[in-house]
Amino acid sequence: MRSANDGAATRALRPSVSVYVTEQLLELIRADELRAGSRLPSVAALARSLSVAAPTVRESLRGLEALGIVEIRHGRGVYVRNPESRVLVANPYSGQLGTRTILELLDARLVIEPTLAARTAVNATAEEIQQLGQLLADAAELLEGHDPLLHGMNMTFHRGVAHFSGNAILAQAIDSIVDVYTAEQLVILRIYDNRRRDHEEHIAIFDAICRRDSDGAAELMRQHLEDVLAVTEERLGEAGAAHAAQRGAVGGKGVGLPQQH
């Protein structure tokens, strides 16, 4: 039986444009070549220019503050703190984010998410499974669109799998990973750079959940994240190879859906 907190968990799965706003703010800092101490436009002005609500801008600014990119001075405005961070999204190979953080982020998800997928196949209600299906339908329409919007939808799918597993603590762990490491997740999306394959693997996981195939859902989630991690390791050069060796990866290859050429 679902608890009273399940409604709140479901509401938390609403796709957010905050990731898109975050990238636009980073682009503003980069394009205007803002230096440390430069003041950004007001929240109201940013909201108007991006056609979003002011709370969404504030949410993105708080995330950038957590990354050390801006500083929010209450009553005085928002100021650039580390202008060098403007290259993080524009150049995912720059190393500024830290390759180790990127790789360990995927490794952590690989440990947690297959178990959650298995439990969701057993515990999710028909309505919750329908929600996951709608998320994938919405993501399909974004395959040729902005990276941040597609990333937001993809991560909402992963959040959904976590929330519908029935384990609130593990679901919160995934929420924390998604919220704290937004910039890193965007870099991973660009390094992996195979939107359609990523989407097809999400569909395969969803199909297993629909069949109530817990073992299949777990294995497909594991293959999916292993595939992303293996490609990321390969494209990050020596740091990626060292990480693959540390975790005992075989041949540096993922084992998800067959490779497309």
VOKOL-967782 format. One line per field, with one value per residue (C-alpha): chain; residue in three letters; residue number from 1; x, y, z. Coordinates in steps of 0.2 Angstrom, whole numbers, plus 5000, padded with zeros to 4 digits. Layout:
kette: [A,...] .
rest: [ALA,...] .
nr: [NUM,...] .
px: [X,...] .
py: [Y,...] .
pz: [Z,...] .
This chain:
kette: [A,A,A,A,A,A,A,A,A,A,A,A,A,A,A,A,A,A,A,A,A,A,A,A,A,A,A,A,A,A,A,A,A,A,A,A,A,A,A,A,A,A,A,A,A,A,A,A,A,A,A,A,A,A,A,A,A,A,A,A,A,A,A,A,A,A,A,A,A,A,A,A,A,A,A,A,A,A,A,A,A,A,A,A,A,A,A,A,A,A,A,A,A,A,A,A,A,A,A,A,A,A,A,A,A,A,A,A,A,A,A,A,A,A,A,A,A,A,A,A,A,A,A,A,A,A,A,A,A,A,A,A,A,A,A,A,A,A,A,A,A,A,A,A,A,A,A,A,A,A,A,A,A,A,A,A,A,A,A,A,A,A,A,A,A,A,A,A,A,A,A,A,A,A,A,A,A,A,A,A,A,A,A,A,A,A,A,A,A,A,A,A,A,A,A,A,A,A,A,A,A,A,A,A,A,A,A,A,A,A,A,A,A,A,A,A,A,A,A,A,A,A,A,A,A,A,A,A,A,A,A,A,A,A,A,A,A,A,A,A,A,A,A,A,A,A,A,A,A,A,A,A,A,A,A,A,A,A,A,A,A] .
rest: [MET,ARG,SER,ALA,ASN,ASP,GLY,ALA,ALA,THR,ARG,ALA,LEU,ARG,PRO,SER,VAL,SER,VAL,TYR,VAL,THR,GLU,GLN,LEU,LEU,GLU,LEU,ILE,ARG,ALA,ASP,GLU,LEU,ARG,ALA,GLY,SER,ARG,LEU,PRO,SER,VAL,ALA,ALA,LEU,ALA,ARG,SER,LEU,SER,VAL,ALA,ALA,PRO,THR,VAL,ARG,GLU,SER,LEU,ARG,GLY,LEU,GLU,ALA,LEU,GLY,ILE,VAL,GLU,ILE,ARG,HIS,GLY,ARG,GLY,VAL,TYR,VAL,ARG,ASN,PRO,GLU,SER,ARG,VAL,LEU,VAL,ALA,ASN,PRO,TYR,SER,GLY,GLN,LEU,GLY,THR,ARG,THR,ILE,LEU,GLU,LEU,LEU,ASP,ALA,ARG,LEU,VAL,ILE,GLU,PRO,THR,LEU,ALA,ALA,ARG,THR,ALA,VAL,ASN,ALA,THR,ALA,GLU,GLU,ILE,GLN,GLN,LEU,GLY,GLN,LEU,LEU,ALA,ASP,ALA,ALA,GLU,LEU,LEU,GLU,GLY,HIS,ASP,PRO,LEU,LEU,HIS,GLY,MET,ASN,MET,THR,PHE,HIS,ARG,GLY,VAL,ALA,HIS,PHE,SER,GLY,ASN,ALA,ILE,LEU,ALA,GLN,ALA,ILE,ASP,SER,ILE,VAL,ASP,VAL,TYR,THR,ALA,GLU,GLN,LEU,VAL,ILE,LEU,ARG,ILE,TYR,ASP,ASN,ARG,ARG,ARG,ASP,HIS,GLU,GLU,HIS,ILE,ALA,ILE,PHE,ASP,ALA,ILE,CYS,ARG,ARG,ASP,SER,ASP,GLY,ALA,ALA,GLU,LEU,MET,ARG,GLN,HIS,LEU,GLU,ASP,VAL,LEU,ALA,VAL,THR,GLU,GLU,ARG,LEU,GLY,GLU,ALA,GLY,ALA,ALA,HIS,ALA,ALA,GLN,ARG,GLY,ALA,VAL,GLY,GLY,LYS,GLY,VAL,GLY,LEU,PRO,GLN,GLN,HIS] .
nr: [1,2,3,4,5,6,7,8,9,10,11,12,13,14,15,16,17,18,19,20,21,22,23,24,25,26,27,28,29,30,31,32,33,34,35,36,37,38,39,40,41,42,43,44,45,46,47,48,49,50,51,52,53,54,55,56,57,58,59,60,61,62,63,64,65,66,67,68,69,70,71,72,73,74,75,76,77,78,79,80,81,82,83,84,85,86,87,88,89,90,91,92,93,94,95,96,97,98,99,100,101,102,103,104,105,106,107,108,109,110,111,112,113,114,115,116,117,118,119,120,121,122,123,124,125,126,127,128,129,130,131,132,133,134,135,136,137,138,139,140,141,142,143,144,145,146,147,148,149,150,151,152,153,154,155,156,157,158,159,160,161,162,163,164,165,166,167,168,169,170,171,172,173,174,175,176,177,178,179,180,181,182,183,184,185,186,187,188,189,190,191,192,193,194,195,196,197,198,199,200,201,202,203,204,205,206,207,208,209,210,211,212,213,214,215,216,217,218,219,220,221,222,223,224,225,226,227,228,229,230,231,232,233,234,235,236,237,238,239,240,241,242,243,244,245,246,247,248,249,250,251,252,253,254,255,256,257,258,259,260,261] .
px: [5000,5006,5010,5003,5020,5018,5008,5022,5034,5024,5022,5041,5043,5036,5049,5058,5065,5078,5091,5088,5089,5105,5113,5107,5114,5131,5130,5126,5142,5152,5146,5147,5164,5159,5173,5173,5163,5152,5134,5121,5104,5091,5081,5065,5075,5082,5065,5058,5072,5071,5052,5051,5045,5056,5056,5064,5078,5081,5082,5095,5105,5105,5112,5126,5130,5132,5144,5154,5150,5140,5137,5120,5121,5104,5098,5112,5110,5119,5138,5150,5161,5172,5171,5182,5167,5159,5168,5160,5145,5153,5168,5164,5182,5190,5192,5186,5172,5184,5184,5184,5168,5159,5165,5161,5144,5140,5147,5136,5121,5126,5126,5109,5098,5097,5090,5077,5072,5069,5058,5048,5044,5036,5029,5023,5005,4997,4995,5014,5019,5008,5017,5034,5027,5021,5039,5047,5034,5038,5057,5055,5049,5065,5078,5082,5080,5090,5102,5096,5078,5081,5092,5079,5066,5078,5083,5064,5062,5076,5068,5052,5059,5067,5052,5040,5052,5044,5060,5059,5077,5085,5073,5080,5098,5094,5086,5101,5113,5102,5100,5118,5127,5116,5132,5141,5125,5125,5143,5139,5125,5137,5151,5140,5132,5119,5102,5093,5102,5099,5081,5079,5088,5075,5061,5068,5069,5051,5045,5052,5044,5027,5030,5033,5050,5060,5076,5075,5072,5087,5098,5093,5096,5113,5117,5111,5122,5136,5135,5135,5150,5160,5158,5162,5178,5184,5181,5190,5206,5219,5207,5193,5205,5211,5194,5189,5203,5199,5181,5187,5178,5182,5188,5181,5164,5146,5135,5118,5108,5118,5129,5122,5133] .
py: [5000,5017,5030,5048,5054,5045,5060,5072,5060,5060,5078,5080,5071,5086,5090,5106,5119,5124,5114,5124,5140,5135,5132,5149,5157,5149,5155,5172,5172,5165,5176,5192,5187,5192,5192,5188,5202,5206,5208,5198,5206,5205,5189,5198,5204,5186,5178,5190,5187,5168,5168,5158,5162,5170,5155,5145,5157,5158,5139,5139,5152,5142,5128,5138,5145,5128,5125,5140,5149,5164,5172,5177,5193,5195,5212,5216,5205,5190,5191,5180,5171,5160,5166,5151,5140,5147,5134,5119,5116,5124,5113,5096,5090,5105,5095,5109,5099,5085,5069,5059,5067,5063,5045,5042,5050,5037,5023,5028,5027,5010,5004,5011,5012,4993,4988,5003,4997,4979,4986,4998,4983,4975,4990,5003,5006,5006,5025,5027,5016,5026,5042,5034,5030,5048,5055,5044,5050,5068,5064,5057,5074,5082,5071,5085,5099,5108,5097,5104,5101,5083,5080,5086,5074,5060,5063,5064,5047,5040,5050,5042,5024,5028,5036,5022,5008,5010,5015,5033,5034,5027,5039,5054,5048,5049,5066,5072,5066,5074,5090,5092,5086,5095,5102,5085,5076,5089,5085,5067,5069,5078,5066,5051,5060,5047,5053,5040,5025,5033,5034,5017,5010,5019,5012,4994,4997,5004,4989,4977,4987,4985,4966,4966,4958,4964,4954,4961,4979,4978,4970,4983,4997,4990,4988,5006,5014,5003,5008,5026,5024,5014,5027,5041,5032,5029,5047,5054,5046,5041,5046,5036,5021,5022,5022,5007,4997,5002,4996,4980,4984,4972,4979,4996,4992,4993,4979,4987,4986,4982,4996,5005,5010] .
pz: [5000,4996,5009,5011,5004,4988,4981,4985,4977,4961,4960,4962,4945,4935,4921,4925,4914,4927,4918,4902,4912,4920,4904,4897,4913,4910,4891,4897,4908,4894,4880,4889,4896,4913,4926,4945,4954,4938,4943,4933,4928,4941,4943,4936,4920,4918,4920,4906,4894,4896,4897,4913,4930,4943,4955,4941,4939,4958,4958,4944,4952,4969,4959,4951,4968,4975,4960,4965,4949,4956,4973,4979,4990,4997,4995,4983,4968,4960,4956,4946,4958,4946,4928,4923,4926,4911,4900,4909,4898,4882,4882,4891,4888,4897,4913,4924,4931,4936,4926,4942,4948,4931,4932,4950,4947,4934,4945,4960,4949,4942,4960,4965,4950,4944,4961,4960,4942,4949,4963,4952,4940,4956,4965,4953,4950,4933,4934,4939,4924,4913,4919,4915,4897,4895,4900,4887,4874,4879,4878,4860,4854,4861,4853,4840,4853,4867,4877,4894,4890,4884,4899,4911,4903,4904,4922,4926,4919,4930,4945,4941,4941,4958,4966,4961,4968,4985,4994,4998,5005,4989,4979,4989,4985,4966,4968,4977,4963,4950,4959,4965,4949,4936,4926,4927,4920,4905,4901,4902,4889,4877,4879,4876,4862,4856,4860,4850,4858,4875,4872,4865,4881,4892,4881,4884,4903,4903,4893,4906,4920,4910,4909,4928,4924,4939,4934,4916,4922,4933,4920,4906,4918,4923,4904,4900,4914,4910,4892,4896,4908,4896,4882,4894,4900,4883,4878,4893,4889,4902,4916,4909,4906,4924,4931,4920,4927,4945,4943,4934,4917,4903,4887,4891,4882,4888,4886,4883,4866,4851,4844,4829,4815] .
